[in-house]
Every structure is written in C-alpha cells, then in structure tokens.
Amino acid sequence: MLGVDIGGTKVAVGAVTRKGEVRGEVQFAPTDTSSAQDFVRSLVEVLRQARDGVDGDLQGVGLGCAGTIDWERGIVVESPNLPVKNEPLRDKVAEALSLPTVLDNDANVAALAEARVGAARGLEHVIMLTLGTGVGGGIVLNGRLYRGVNGSAGELGHTIVMGGDDPCQCGRRGCLEVYASGTALERVARRLAAQADAGGDGTGASNGYGRALNELRERGQLEGEEVGRLALEGDQAARDAVAEVARWVGVGLANFANIFNPQMIVVGGGLGNLGELILSPARELMRQMAIAPNGETAQVKPAQLGPEAGVVGAALVAWEELGVMEPAARPGGDLH
Ligand SMILES: [Zn+2]
C-alpha cells in the first residue's frame, strides 16, 4: 500500500508492507495550499510519481489527513491548515491513480500504527494522545479503530476540562488543548519569563529565575521545543512551565483512563518527545485522579514510531480496510 501523510506544510509518501514495514525511502513534497484545486492536483501528481516508483504490486492507497474526516464518504469536511472544505479526496485520488483508496484522520492512523507496530504493539485497547501545537487523539478499542457515527470520534484535545473563558483554536472554550499543548507550554513559559524582570520567583531575590526563558523571549525563540530543551538542561523556570502543562496532561489521562479503561495510553507529538520529564508527573497524577482500577491498569508510554507514524498508519488502515472487503465494495474499487 502507499501510505500518505498529508500535513499543512508537507506530504509524506511511502510504500508499506502488510507488516507495516516501509519499503525504500519515505518521500516528502511541499503541500500546495494556494487553492483547493491546486492542493488536489499537486497531491495527485506526487502520488502518481510515488506509484510509478514502487517496485512491486501496489494494492491501494491509504491517506491520513489532518482535520475533520467523513470516513464513510471519504471526504475532508474541513482542515485547519488545508484550503479544502467538503472535499471528496478519497474518490478523486482513487480515480486518478486507479487504485482503491481510504481516507482517515491523521491522529487515527497514528493510533493504529502505534497499536500494531509501535509502543502498544499487540494490545487491544489503546488510546493515543498527540501533544503538538494542538492536541490530537485516536481510539483503538477491541483491536479496531473507533470512529463513531461520522468518523469524527477521538477529538480528545477538545474534551472540555475547564468551564472558564480560555478560547481554543476550535472556536470553543476550556478544551484540554488550551492547557496541555505545545502552545500552552509557550504561554506558561512567557508568563514565567516575565518573572525574571520582576525579580525572580516572588521572594524578591534576583536568583536568575526565568532569566533563560526571558532571553529566549527577547530573541523571539520562546517556542515549545526550546522551552523543553531548557527544561531538560535543568532550568528551574522551564521545568516549572513543563510541570504546569504536565498537570493538565495528567487530567486528560485520568479522564481517558476512566472513559476507556485502556491497557495503554501512548503519548506522541512534540511535547511527547520530552519523555519522562512530562510523562512521569502526568502518569502520577492520572493514578491519583482516575477511579481504581482504571488508573493502575493504564500504562502511559511515549510514542515509538516518530515521523513515519503517519505514513505507516495510513497504509495499515488501507491494508486492514481494503484487505477484508470484496473488491466491489472497496472505496474506489469499481474504478480499478
Ligand atoms: Zn477546542
């Protein structure tokens, strides 16, 4: 299968075996976001080249795409970083490549990849939480991706954790994403950096607290990744910023442990790369807050697959969904 990871800045494509192994190199191309038409045209061009370069018998295409996906109809309903609305992307790709095609949400396909060949390999009940600029989620229950009625289940980042006024990117308020994302880490770090000017940690002593964060701020580099690097180096203010975000990650984990009683919650994305620095306090809080035995049962592990998770996961969805269906019932299969 061709596995395709469609992001707001780049498209990644690779040929993936039934066992989830990438054959050859994953290839990258910039995403054309100038218009819906140009986006589809350039994507199809990239996929045709990838198809023609595959040494072997291609069975189909799996597309993983950021945004709200209508799974049944193969439509990108909307996507924050792509110029498309109600775009029937699955059938357009199937027709252009003459290959059966599936289309799913990028967080869903990453969850399936971690459950099949990643951190949760072989487990039946797995939740994936992706802590990036926003917070994404994917749900694997009884060994299958859970998509809900419209294919839009798993919006774990937009579960509401506060009744307050803090606005979310989604246009609503109080979502987990507001407090437990890379964006949240930057906001907290900015607040703590301001304490360097105010004379430290509140004791009035000029003890250097927040100074390194403040220097980042003045250089315009106060980004989640840089804050994380400082925290890993042991800077106290940066560690405090990570700890504040970790508490909210823990709140999310406790909720998901209570709702799903999973064997494992896999944490990925930029914040997930901070490893135990964020996972350890978050896991501890989950154990305290979740109802027994849910909090004890759920392991919390960092994602294993890294940047190729999207490509591998999209292909695995295609393998599982196309492989078990009769050819006539395959999305795009009638065009093959
Ligand atoms: Zn939201």
Residues whose N, C-alpha, C, O or C-beta is under 5 A from the ligand:
A	BS01	ZN	G157 H158 C168 C170 R172 C175
